[in-house]
Structure formats: C-alpha cells, structure tokens
Amino acid sequence: MTPLAIREITLRNRIAVSPMCQYSSEDGFANDWHLVHLGSRAVGGAGLVCLEATAVAPRGRISPADMGIWNPEHIEFLARITRFLHSQGAAAGIQLAHAGRKASTRRPGEGSGGLLPEAEGGWQSVAPSAVPFRAGDPAPHALSKAEIHALADGFRDAAARALQAGFDLVEIHGAHGYLIHQFLSPLSNRRTDEYGGTLDNRLRFASEVTEAVRAVWPARLPLFFRISATDWVPGGWTADDSVYLVRRLQTLGVDLVDCSSGGSAPDAEIPFGPGYQVRFAERIRRETQMRTGAVGLITTPRQADDIVRHGQADLILLGREFLRDPYFPLHAASALGGKPAPPLQYARAF
C-alpha cells in the first residue's frame, strides 16, 4: 500500500488496473461504459487505472469493437475519463497497441469466434511476415519497410493524442502475440532484412516505436512497456531474450516493464497457477534493475503484498480480480491491517 514515484508521477499505492479489452467501442470511440468501468476502479482505490489495448490505427484493432486513438476526435471522451480518474486520486494510463496478424477477429461471444472475413466487416491484417497465427487462416500482409516506418509514426501520433487527453503514462503493448511481439518472436518473424533474423534485428521495430513515443512523451511522465517474457514454445522468444530487450529499453527511456507471457502460439503449453508469471518480473528486476510489474493470477491482498515486500516486482497489475471486485484496494488495506481511504460518499461502508 506504499506510494510509488516514477519521474514526476506518484502512484498512491502499488495496485494497478491491468489493461483489459472491453470490446465495447464503435469506430474506436470510448463511451459511458468505459467511463463507469474505469471510474469505479478509481473510486475503489487503485493507484493506477490503465485503459485497454487502444489501437493506433483502424486495422490495428483486435476486433471492430476495440477502442482506438488514431483519430483526433477520440480525444474528447478519453479526456472525460482521465478527468474523472484524477478526481478520485488515481493516475491515468493508456496502453497503445496494434494487433498485427491477430487483428480482424470477432468480438468475444459473437458467433463461433475466430477471424472476421472482410465480407462481414473485417479487414486484411498485417504482420512482419506472411505467416498466419493459426494454420489454415488467411496469411497476413507482410509489411514493407515504408509501412513499418509509418506504423512507428502511428504510435508516436497516438502518444501525442494521449498527452492531449490528459494521461499520466503510456504503456507500449509489446506482448501477447500482437504486432510488436510478432517482430520480436522468431515464430512469427521470418524476415531476411534488417527487421528480421538476428535478435538485434528483431528488436529494431520495438526500439523504433519506443524512440518515437518517447520523442513526444514528456520527460516528466513515465513510459511503460508490456512484454511477453516467453512464448512457452521451443524455438520461440525466451526469458533470456526478454532480459536483453529490457536492457535496450532502459537506454530508450522506459521506466517500468509489465511482465506477462505467451500469445504467439495457439498451442503453447502454459503452466497456469497462482502468480505463474511473477518469476519473470523478479528475474528482470534483479538482472537489469528495471522496475517491473507483476501480472497473472494474483488474487489476494497477501499474495500481492508479498510480491512487493520480497522485491519480486514494484507494481501489481490486476485484471480479472478487478472485474470481480472493483474495490480491491480498499478491501486490501483492511486485510493488511491498514486503514482504507474510500471517497466520502462510501465512507459509511468502511
């Protein structure tokens, strides 16, 4: 429950709302659902509320119902959200994303799932190489160098809009098999030019995006980067690769690495269990001295508190637990022997 200072932003505690897609947007616009969903977690005491994977380009959406920030008109409602989060004492973050070859899918719960054909409102996905995520799926369009450069510019422009909307921090989404991760992983990157092959070449796009974002993101504000620490597949991205990447990101102005895993292969065998990804946050923090965030089946106050107390991570990002309990931080304060600080309107309940 202690504060965390990063650059000129101080989080009131080490509890963050992890970015979680709501699949509730039309043409990329945030709406009342997002305001209430995110605002209730700020009321509940989160130190940081981070918006879902927000597409930097229309064809970077996972589904047609994803949030976006490619259009200046998206700023107005996003600013309404950040104002409310700030009014409740929470820092406001946004995750900038491009789904790459995992774009143009059906909204969860609609039909049989899977890719959405262009005839039904879908679009041609893009990737570093023309390798589909699943065998039998249509191949994505392999990006040209000019298109790669334009996408880095798209992340830069999205970060500038995020600043206009009042966000305190930006997280670059380099995980879960989406576009940046597709460049990093040899499972999806088969290029033979300077963006493929060697590890340094596969890091190039992630580096260029980070440089582009940091160029417009003020030095006073934090920059996060989410990684998949391993693909969980032989021959894929590894924890050793992640340590190497994080050392590169340190030189480019990244302040915290959010350590998730998986997403590059549909058949990966992932050993799910309580805190199963914490070891990656711990190793990266120990070997690079980078601040890290831990995420993944962290569900109780004591479990979260122990991770921070034992130096395994600096920040705890909760996803599903926040869906079950928007007031987790207030309950955690009580469970850990502290005094919850609810808003005046809710004080009688605590």
C-alpha positions in Angstrom: 0.0 0.0 0.0 3.0 2.3 -0.2 3.3 5.0 -2.9 5.4 4.5 -6.0 7.1 7.6 -7.5 8.2 7.4 -11.2 9.5 10.5 -12.7 7.0 13.3 -11.7 4.1 10.9 -11.1 3.4 9.3 -7.7 1.0 6.4 -7.5 -0.8 6.3 -4.2 -0.2 2.6 -3.9 1.3 -0.4 -5.9 -2.1 -1.6 -7.2 -2.8 -1.1 -10.9 -5.8 -1.9 -13.1 -4.3 -4.0 -15.9 -5.4 -3.1 -19.4 -8.4 -5.2 -20.2 -10.3 -5.1 -23.5 -14.0 -4.3 -23.1 -15.0 -4.8 -26.8 -17.5 -2.0 -26.3 -16.4 0.7 -28.7 -17.8 1.8 -32.1 -15.3 3.3 -34.6 -12.8 3.3 -31.8 -14.6 5.7 -29.5 -14.7 5.4 -25.7 -18.2 5.8 -24.2 -20.2 5.7 -21.0 -19.4 2.0 -20.4 -15.6 2.8 -20.3 -16.2 5.8 -18.0 -18.2 3.8 -15.5 -16.0 0.7 -15.8 -12.7 2.5 -15.3 -14.1 5.2 -12.9 -15.4 2.6 -10.5 -11.9 1.1 -10.1 -10.5 4.6 -9.3 -13.3 5.0 -6.7 -12.2 1.6 -5.4 -8.7 3.0 -4.6 -6.4 1.8 -7.5 -3.2 3.7 -7.7 -3.2 3.4 -11.5 -6.0 2.7 -13.9 -4.7 1.7 -17.3 -7.1 1.7 -20.3 -7.3 -1.3 -22.5 -5.3 -2.0 -25.6 -6.1 1.1 -27.6 -5.4 0.8 -31.4 -3.1 3.3 -33.0 -4.6 2.5 -36.4 -8.0 1.1 -37.6 -6.6 -2.2 -38.8 -4.6 -2.5 -35.6 -7.8 -3.3 -33.7 -8.3 -6.9 -32.4 -12.0 -6.6 -33.3 -14.3 -3.9 -34.7 -15.4 -3.2 -31.1 -11.9 -2.2 -29.9 -11.0 1.2 -28.5 -8.8 3.5 -30.7 -6.8 6.6 -30.6 -5.9 7.1 -34.3 -8.5 9.9 -34.7 -8.2 13.3 -33.0 -11.9 13.1 -32.4 -11.2 10.2 -29.9 -9.5 12.6 -27.6 -12.6 14.3 -26.2 -14.2 11.4 -24.4 -10.8 10.0 -23.3 -10.2 13.3 -21.6 -13.5 13.0 -19.8 -12.3 9.6 -18.4 -8.9 11.0 -17.3 -10.5 13.9 -15.6 -12.7 11.6 -13.5 -9.8 9.2 -12.7 -7.8 12.2 -11.5 -10.7 13.5 -9.4 -10.6 10.1 -7.5 -6.9 10.2 -6.9 -5.8 7.7 -9.5 -3.2 8.1 -12.2 -4.5 7.5 -15.7 -2.6 5.2 -18.1 -3.3 4.1 -21.6 -1.9 1.1 -23.5 -1.0 1.8 -27.1 -1.4 -1.3 -29.3 -1.5 -2.8 -32.8 -2.8 -6.4 -33.1 -0.9 -7.2 -36.3 -1.8 -10.7 -37.6 -4.2 -11.2 -34.7 -6.5 -8.3 -35.8 -9.9 -8.5 -37.5 -11.4 -11.1 -35.2 -15.0 -11.4 -34.0 -15.9 -9.8 -30.7 -15.9 -12.4 -28.0 -19.2 -14.1 -27.6 -20.3 -13.4 -31.2 -20.8 -16.4 -33.4 -18.1 -19.1 -33.4 -15.3 -16.6 -32.8 -12.1 -16.5 -35.0 -11.2 -14.2 -37.8 -13.8 -11.8 -39.2 -14.0 -12.0 -43.0 -13.8 -8.8 -45.0 -17.3 -9.5 -46.3 -18.6 -9.3 -42.7 -16.8 -6.1 -41.8 -13.3 -7.4 -41.3 -10.0 -6.3 -42.9 -6.7 -7.5 -44.2 -4.3 -8.0 -41.2 -0.6 -7.1 -41.3 2.5 -8.7 -39.8 6.2 -8.7 -40.2 5.9 -11.9 -42.4 3.0 -13.6 -44.2 2.7 -16.3 -41.5 -0.8 -16.8 -40.1 -1.4 -17.2 -36.3 -3.3 -20.5 -36.9 -2.7 -23.0 -39.6 -5.4 -22.6 -42.2 -6.1 -18.9 -41.5 -5.5 -16.4 -44.3 -2.0 -15.1 -44.4 -1.5 -11.6 -43.2 0.0 -8.9 -45.4 3.8 -8.8 -44.9 4.7 -5.2 -44.2 7.1 -3.2 -46.4 9.8 -1.0 -44.8 7.8 2.1 -45.6 4.7 0.6 -43.9 6.8 -0.3 -40.8 8.1 3.3 -40.6 4.5 4.6 -40.9 3.4 2.3 -38.1 6.1 3.7 -35.8 4.8 7.1 -36.6 1.3 5.9 -35.8 2.5 5.0 -32.2 4.1 8.4 -31.9 1.0 10.3 -33.0 -1.2 8.2 -30.7 1.1 9.1 -27.8 0.7 12.8 -28.6 -3.1 12.4 -28.6 -2.8 10.6 -25.2 -1.0 13.6 -23.8 -3.7 15.9 -25.1 -6.3 13.6 -23.4 -4.6 14.1 -20.0 -3.0 10.7 -19.5 -0.2 10.4 -16.9 1.6 7.5 -18.5 1.7 5.4 -21.7 2.3 1.7 -21.9 3.5 0.3 -25.3 2.0 -3.1 -25.9 4.8 -5.4 -26.9 3.2 -8.7 -25.7 0.6 -11.4 -26.3 1.4 -12.1 -29.9 0.4 -8.7 -31.2 2.4 -6.7 -33.7 5.5 -5.6 -31.7 5.7 -9.1 -30.2 5.3 -10.6 -33.8 8.5 -8.7 -34.7 10.3 -10.0 -31.6 9.5 -13.7 -31.9 11.1 -15.9 -34.4 7.8 -17.9 -34.6 6.2 -15.0 -36.5 9.2 -13.0 -37.8 10.7 -14.7 -40.9 12.1 -11.6 -42.5 15.5 -11.5 -44.0 16.1 -7.7 -44.0 17.2 -5.5 -41.1 13.9 -6.2 -39.2 14.4 -10.0 -39.1 16.9 -12.8 -38.4 19.2 -11.8 -35.6 17.9 -10.8 -32.2 19.1 -7.2 -32.7 17.2 -7.0 -36.0 14.1 -8.4 -34.4 14.3 -5.8 -31.7 14.5 -3.0 -34.2 10.8 -2.3 -34.6 10.2 -2.3 -30.8 13.1 0.1 -30.4 11.9 2.4 -33.1 8.4 2.5 -31.6 9.8 3.3 -28.2 12.0 6.0 -29.5 9.1 7.5 -31.5 6.8 7.5 -28.5 9.5 8.9 -26.1 10.2 11.7 -28.5 6.7 13.2 -27.9 6.1 11.9 -24.4 7.4 14.4 -21.9 10.4 13.6 -19.8 8.4 14.3 -16.7 6.0 11.4 -17.4 6.5 7.6 -17.2 6.7 5.2 -20.1 5.8 1.5 -19.5 6.4 -1.4 -21.9 4.5 -4.7 -21.7 6.3 -7.8 -22.8 5.6 -11.5 -23.1 8.6 -12.7 -21.2 8.5 -16.1 -23.0 6.5 -17.7 -25.8 6.4 -21.0 -23.9 7.3 -22.7 -27.1 10.7 -24.3 -28.1 12.4 -22.1 -30.7 10.3 -19.0 -29.7 11.0 -15.9 -27.7 12.7 -16.7 -24.4 13.3 -15.1 -20.9 16.9 -14.6 -21.9 15.7 -12.6 -24.9 13.5 -10.6 -22.6 16.4 -9.6 -20.3 18.3 -8.4 -23.4 15.3 -6.5 -24.7 14.8 -4.8 -21.3 18.4 -3.6 -21.2 17.8 -2.0 -24.6 14.5 -0.4 -23.4 16.3 1.1 -20.4 18.5 3.2 -22.8 15.4 4.4 -24.6 13.6 5.9 -21.6 11.3 3.1 -20.5 10.6 3.3 -16.7 8.8 0.0 -16.0 8.3 -3.3 -17.8 5.0 -5.0 -17.3 5.8 -8.8 -17.4 3.3 -11.1 -19.0 3.8 -14.1 -21.2 2.6 -16.1 -24.1 0.3 -15.2 -27.1 2.5 -16.1 -30.0 1.4 -19.7 -30.5 -2.1 -21.1 -30.1 -0.7 -24.5 -28.9 1.7 -23.2 -26.3 1.7 -25.2 -23.1 1.5 -22.6 -20.3 1.7 -23.8 -16.7 -1.1 -21.7 -15.3 -1.2 -21.3 -11.5 -1.2 -18.5 -8.9 1.4 -15.9 -9.7 2.9 -18.1 -12.5 4.5 -15.1 -14.3 6.0 -13.4 -11.2 9.3 -15.1 -11.7 9.8 -13.2 -14.9 9.2 -9.9 -13.2 11.6 -10.9 -10.4 14.4 -12.0 -12.8 14.2 -9.0 -15.0 14.2 -6.7 -11.9 17.2 -8.5 -10.4 19.3 -8.7 -13.6 18.6 -5.2 -15.1 17.5 -3.1 -12.1 14.5 -2.1 -14.2 11.2 -1.5 -12.3 8.8 -4.3 -13.1 5.1 -5.0 -12.9 3.8 -8.5 -12.0 0.6 -9.8 -13.5 -1.2 -13.1 -13.8 -3.5 -15.0 -11.3 -2.7 -12.6 -8.5 -5.9 -12.6 -6.5 -5.4 -11.9 -2.8 -4.0 -8.9 -0.8 -1.5 -11.0 1.0 -0.2 -12.6 -2.2 0.2 -9.2 -3.9 1.8 -7.7 -0.8 4.3 -10.5 -0.5 5.4 -10.0 -4.1 6.3 -6.4 -3.5 7.8 -6.9 0.0 10.1 -9.7 -1.3 11.4 -7.5 -4.1 9.9 -9.5 -6.9 8.2 -6.6 -8.6 7.4 -2.9 -8.0 3.8 -2.8 -9.1 1.0 -5.3 -9.1 -1.4 -5.3 -12.1 -4.7 -7.0 -11.5 -7.1 -8.0 -14.3 -9.9 -10.5 -13.5 -9.7 -9.8 -9.8 -10.6 -6.2 -10.5 -13.6 -7.4 -12.6 -14.8 -9.4 -9.6 -14.0 -6.7 -7.1 -13.7 -3.0 -8.2 -12.9 -2.1 -4.6 -10.0 -4.5 -4.2 -7.6 -1.8 -2.9 -10.0 -0.7 -0.2 -10.5 -4.3 0.9 -6.7 -4.9 0.7 -6.0 -2.0 3.0 -8.3 -3.6 5.7 -6.9 -7.1 5.1 -3.3 -5.9 5.5 -4.0 -4.0 8.8 -4.2 -0.6 7.3 -7.0 2.0 7.1 -8.9 2.2 3.8 -9.5 5.6 2.4 -12.8 5.5 0.5 -14.4 8.5 -1.1 -16.6 10.5 1.2 -19.7 9.0 -0.5 -18.7 5.5 0.5 -17.1 6.1 3.9 -20.0 4.8 5.9 -19.4 1.3 4.4 -15.8 1.1 5.5 
